[in-house]
Amino acid sequence: MNQGKYVFAQLTVFLPRRVFDGIVKEYDGNKYVKHFTCWNQLLCMVFGQLANRDSLRDLVTALEAHSKKSYHLGLGKGVTRSNLAKANEKRNHRIFEDFAYHLISLANGMGTGKAQETGQKTYAFDSTTIDLCLSVFWWARFRKKKGGIKLHTLFDVNTQIPVFVHITAASVHDMNAMDRLVYEAGAWYIFDRGYLDYKRLHRIERCSAYFVIRAKSNLRFKRMYSAKTDRSTGLLCDQIGKLTGFHTWKDYPQKLRRIKYYDKETDRTFVFLTNNREAEALEIALLYKNRWQIELFFKWIKQHLKIKSFWGTSENAVRVQIYTAIITYCLVAIVAEKLKLQRTTYEILQVLGISLLDKTPVNELFANIDYNNVKEHDYKQLKFSLF
């Protein structure tokens, strides 16, 4: 089936072209376009992500060097720096945003078995700030002499796939992004204490979902009763009570559970709040550990995908590049699942990055390689402390 096809062409087979064309038609993306279509633009951007190109000039130079292969790669003709820059600046970024969400749903659908193994859906929500040069990205003003954007992400801990991505100005407070979340009944949502807003947490309660969040030092909490705890496990207390502050009680009138946990490794004490009264206290304390996975995800995509150095200066171009990075990440996850590649995401990207113009079947690229020599590992395999 893949005989004589370039590796890049083998990968793009897993991108649902019909779905993408439907999205393009919805936004009229190919209006007045003769040669360089939105599909060609998408493939060029994905190629740049996989090949780890540093700039638009770098990407186009690499493509021009292999211009005779453009047709077989699906890139079309007329791939010039001006054409690609103009497309990124003018074509609606929502085309790539909607397609990214479609791939996210596909990738998460393949990982439902992992969620069934754990018996619960667990999500971590956090944001990362991407610094931008204010003199170049003038529209991204953050402070007086600093620019930036913020990437708010809801991360599925079981499937290791982001399920929600929202881009805002860096000046937008993290809690405001919580208003865009759609909570699933019975699912767990893990937050850092920067998201402590009782009105928004009460919304999770009304959706029959569960949250775990770190409490702040100024917590005003009245204990109603306590459960027995084994201090040798690190649990200091497990209490049910209510908030006593006037405004906080109005925002969250229901009972809350407070768990205090001591971590020996870091010699720190942590206080957690949750609306779940059935789960084991130690399980809830350990559940907060999963929040660190989203931090590792942010670190990983900043290191291995292009979301820090941008190939365009307009807001639309920046959004297009970020969403194509998410598309690339999901594409690698889908390919790994479809072809049963028992390799980490980092290893897959390393091999694909230097093999895009090879004609070897993708599964054969990973058949006879000793990965014990790989020094850097996927973020899922990193060792990290509890908090």
C-alpha positions in Angstrom: 0.0 0.0 0.0 2.9 2.4 0.8 5.2 1.1 -1.8 7.1 4.0 -3.4 5.4 6.6 -1.2 7.3 9.2 0.7 7.1 8.9 4.5 5.5 12.3 4.7 2.8 11.2 2.2 2.2 8.1 4.3 1.6 10.2 7.3 -0.8 12.6 5.7 -3.0 9.7 4.7 -4.2 9.7 8.3 -5.4 13.3 8.0 -9.2 13.2 7.1 -9.1 15.2 3.9 -12.9 15.2 3.5 -13.4 16.7 6.9 -10.9 19.4 6.3 -12.4 20.3 2.9 -15.8 20.6 4.6 -14.3 23.0 7.2 -12.6 25.0 4.4 -15.9 25.3 2.5 -17.7 26.5 5.7 -15.2 29.4 6.1 -14.8 30.0 2.3 -11.1 29.4 2.7 -10.3 28.7 -0.9 -12.1 31.7 -2.3 -10.1 33.2 -5.2 -7.4 30.6 -4.8 -6.0 29.0 -7.9 -3.1 26.9 -6.9 -2.0 27.1 -3.2 -5.1 25.8 -1.4 -5.7 25.6 2.3 -4.8 21.9 2.2 -1.5 22.7 0.6 -1.0 25.3 3.4 -1.8 22.8 6.1 0.7 20.2 4.7 3.4 22.8 4.4 2.9 23.8 8.0 2.8 20.2 9.3 6.0 19.5 7.2 7.7 22.4 9.0 6.6 21.1 12.4 7.8 17.6 11.7 11.1 18.8 10.1 11.6 21.3 13.0 12.2 24.3 10.8 13.2 27.4 12.6 11.8 30.1 10.3 9.6 30.6 7.3 12.6 31.1 5.1 14.2 27.9 6.5 11.0 26.0 5.7 10.6 27.3 2.2 14.3 26.8 1.4 13.9 23.1 2.4 10.8 22.8 0.2 12.3 24.5 -2.8 15.3 22.1 -2.6 12.8 19.3 -3.2 10.4 21.1 -5.5 10.3 18.1 -7.9 8.7 16.0 -5.1 6.1 18.6 -4.2 3.3 16.8 -6.2 3.9 13.5 -4.5 4.2 15.1 -1.1 0.8 16.8 -1.6 2.2 20.3 -1.3 1.0 21.5 -4.7 2.8 24.1 -6.8 3.6 27.7 -6.1 5.1 27.1 -2.6 6.9 30.4 -2.1 7.7 32.4 1.0 5.4 35.1 0.0 2.5 32.7 -0.8 2.8 30.9 2.5 3.3 34.1 4.5 0.2 35.6 2.9 -1.9 32.5 3.5 -0.9 32.4 7.1 -1.8 36.0 7.5 -5.1 36.2 5.6 -6.8 32.8 5.8 -9.1 32.3 8.7 -7.3 30.5 11.6 -10.6 28.9 12.7 -10.1 26.5 9.8 -7.1 25.0 11.5 -8.7 25.4 15.0 -11.8 23.4 14.0 -9.6 20.7 12.3 -7.4 20.5 15.3 -10.4 19.8 17.5 -11.5 17.1 15.1 -8.1 15.4 15.3 -8.2 15.8 19.1 -11.5 13.9 19.2 -10.1 11.2 17.0 -7.0 10.8 19.1 -8.9 10.7 22.3 -11.4 8.2 20.8 -8.5 5.8 20.3 -7.4 6.2 23.9 -10.7 5.4 25.5 -9.4 2.0 26.6 -6.9 3.7 28.9 -9.7 5.6 30.6 -11.6 2.4 31.1 -8.6 0.8 32.7 -8.4 3.5 35.4 -12.2 3.7 35.7 -12.4 7.4 35.6 -11.7 10.4 33.3 -9.1 12.7 34.7 -8.3 16.1 33.3 -5.7 18.7 34.3 -6.2 22.4 33.5 -3.5 24.9 33.3 -1.9 27.6 31.1 1.5 28.5 29.8 2.7 31.9 28.6 4.6 32.3 25.3 6.8 35.4 25.3 6.8 37.5 22.2 8.9 40.5 21.1 6.6 43.5 21.5 8.3 45.5 18.8 7.5 42.7 16.3 4.2 41.3 17.7 2.8 44.7 18.6 -0.7 43.3 19.0 0.3 41.0 21.9 1.0 43.7 24.5 1.3 42.2 27.9 3.3 44.7 29.9 4.9 48.1 29.2 7.9 46.5 27.4 6.8 42.9 27.0 4.5 41.0 24.7 3.0 37.5 25.0 0.1 35.1 24.6 -1.3 32.5 26.9 -2.2 28.9 25.9 -4.9 27.5 28.1 -5.1 23.8 27.9 -7.4 21.0 29.3 -5.2 17.9 29.3 -6.6 14.3 29.4 -4.3 12.5 31.8 -5.3 9.1 30.6 -4.9 9.6 26.8 -2.1 12.2 27.1 -4.0 14.3 24.6 -5.2 17.9 25.1 -9.0 18.1 24.8 -9.3 21.9 24.9 -7.0 24.6 23.7 -7.8 28.3 24.1 -5.4 31.1 23.0 -5.7 34.5 24.7 -3.6 37.6 25.4 -1.1 37.0 28.2 -2.9 39.6 30.3 -6.0 37.5 30.6 -6.3 35.9 34.0 -6.3 32.1 34.1 -9.6 31.8 35.9 -11.4 33.5 33.0 -10.6 30.5 30.8 -12.6 28.2 33.1 -15.8 29.8 31.8 -15.2 28.1 28.4 -14.9 24.6 29.8 -17.7 22.0 29.4 -17.6 19.7 32.4 -18.4 16.0 32.1 -20.5 14.3 34.8 -18.4 12.0 36.9 -15.0 13.3 35.6 -12.2 14.6 37.7 -10.7 18.1 37.1 -7.4 19.1 38.7 -6.4 22.7 39.2 -3.6 24.6 40.8 -4.5 27.2 43.4 -4.4 30.0 40.8 -7.8 28.8 39.7 -9.4 29.0 43.1 -12.7 30.7 42.4 -15.6 29.3 44.5 -18.2 30.5 42.1 -16.6 28.7 39.2 -15.9 25.6 41.3 -19.6 25.5 42.3 -20.4 25.2 38.6 -18.4 22.0 38.5 -20.5 20.8 41.5 -23.7 21.5 39.6 -22.5 19.6 36.6 -22.0 16.5 38.8 -18.3 16.5 38.2 -15.4 16.4 40.7 -12.5 18.8 41.3 -9.3 18.8 43.3 -7.6 22.1 43.9 -5.0 23.4 46.3 -6.3 25.8 49.0 -4.8 29.2 49.7 -3.3 30.1 53.1 -6.2 32.5 53.9 -8.8 29.7 53.7 -11.7 30.2 56.1 -13.2 26.8 56.8 -15.4 25.5 59.6 -15.0 21.8 60.3 -18.2 19.8 60.8 -16.7 16.3 61.3 -13.5 14.4 60.5 -12.5 11.0 59.3 -9.8 8.8 60.8 -6.4 9.1 59.1 -3.2 7.2 59.2 -0.5 9.7 59.7 2.2 7.3 58.6 0.9 7.7 55.0 1.3 11.4 55.1 -2.4 12.2 55.7 -2.7 14.8 58.5 -6.5 15.3 58.3 -9.6 14.5 56.3 -12.5 16.9 57.2 -15.9 17.8 55.9 -17.1 21.4 56.5 -18.3 24.6 55.0 -16.7 27.9 54.0 -17.2 30.7 56.6 -16.3 33.8 54.6 -19.4 35.8 53.7 -18.6 36.1 50.0 -17.1 32.6 49.7 -20.1 31.0 51.4 -22.4 32.7 49.0 -20.4 31.5 46.1 -20.1 27.9 47.4 -22.9 27.1 50.0 -22.4 23.3 49.8 -20.1 21.2 52.0 -16.5 20.8 51.0 -13.9 18.3 51.9 -10.5 19.5 53.1 -7.5 17.1 53.1 -4.1 18.0 54.5 -1.2 16.0 53.3 2.5 16.0 54.2 5.0 15.2 51.5 8.3 13.7 53.0 10.3 14.2 49.8 9.8 17.9 49.6 9.2 18.4 53.4 6.0 20.4 52.6 2.4 20.3 53.7 -0.4 20.7 51.2 -4.1 21.4 51.7 -6.5 20.2 49.1 -10.2 21.0 48.6 -12.6 18.7 46.7 -16.3 18.1 46.4 -15.9 14.3 46.3 -16.8 12.7 49.6 -16.5 9.0 48.6 -12.9 8.6 47.3 -10.1 7.7 49.6 -8.3 10.7 51.1 -4.9 9.4 50.0 -6.2 8.7 46.5 -7.3 12.4 46.2 -4.0 13.6 47.5 -2.1 11.4 45.0 -4.6 12.5 42.2 -3.2 16.0 42.4 0.2 14.5 41.3 -1.4 14.1 37.8 -1.5 17.9 37.4 2.2 17.9 36.8 1.7 16.0 33.6 0.3 19.1 31.9 3.4 21.0 32.9 5.5 18.3 31.3 3.3 18.5 28.2 3.9 22.3 27.9 7.6 21.7 28.3 7.6 19.0 25.7 5.8 20.8 23.0 7.9 23.9 23.5 11.1 21.9 23.1 10.0 19.6 20.2 7.4 21.6 18.2 7.5 25.1 16.9 5.3 27.3 19.2 8.1 29.6 20.5 9.7 30.9 17.3 7.0 31.9 14.8 6.9 32.0 11.0 4.7 35.0 10.8 4.1 38.2 12.9 0.4 38.7 12.6 -2.0 37.3 15.2 -3.7 35.1 12.6 -0.4 33.6 11.6 0.6 32.9 15.2 -2.7 31.1 15.8 -2.4 29.1 12.6 1.0 27.9 13.7 -0.1 26.9 17.2 -3.1 25.0 15.9 -0.9 23.2 13.3 1.4 22.2 16.1 -1.5 20.6 17.9 -2.6 19.0 14.6 0.9 17.5 14.3 1.0 16.3 17.8 -2.4 14.5 17.4 -1.3 13.1 14.0 1.7 11.5 15.6 -0.5 10.0 18.3 -2.9 8.7 15.7 -0.2 7.2 13.6 1.4 5.6 16.6 -1.9 4.0 17.6 -2.9 2.9 14.1 0.4 1.3 13.3 0.9 0.0 16.9 4.3 1.7 17.3 5.5 0.9 20.7 7.7 4.0 20.9 7.5 7.3 22.8 6.3 10.5 21.0 9.8 11.9 21.2 11.3 8.9 19.5 8.7 8.9 16.8 9.3 12.6 16.0 13.1 12.1 16.0 12.8 9.3 13.4 10.2 11.0 11.3 12.0 14.3 11.2 14.9 12.8 9.3 12.9 10.4 7.2 10.1 12.6 5.7 11.6 12.2 2.2 12.4 8.6 2.5 10.3 5.9 0.8 10.5 3.3 3.6 7.2 2.2 5.1 6.7 4.0 8.4 6.3 0.8 10.5 9.6 -0.5 9.1 11.4 2.7 10.3 10.8 1.6 13.9 11.3 -2.1 13.5 15.0 -2.6 14.0 16.3 0.3 16.0 17.8 0.1 19.4 16.2 2.9 21.4 18.3 2.2 24.5 20.7 4.8 23.2 18.1 7.6 23.1 19.2 10.0 25.8 16.0 12.1 26.0 12.7 10.5 26.8 9.1 11.3 26.3 7.5 13.5 29.0 5.3 10.5 30.0 8.4 8.7 31.2 10.0 11.6 33.1 10.5 11.1 36.8 9.1 13.8 39.0 8.3 14.4 42.6 4.8 14.3 44.0 4.2 18.0 43.9 
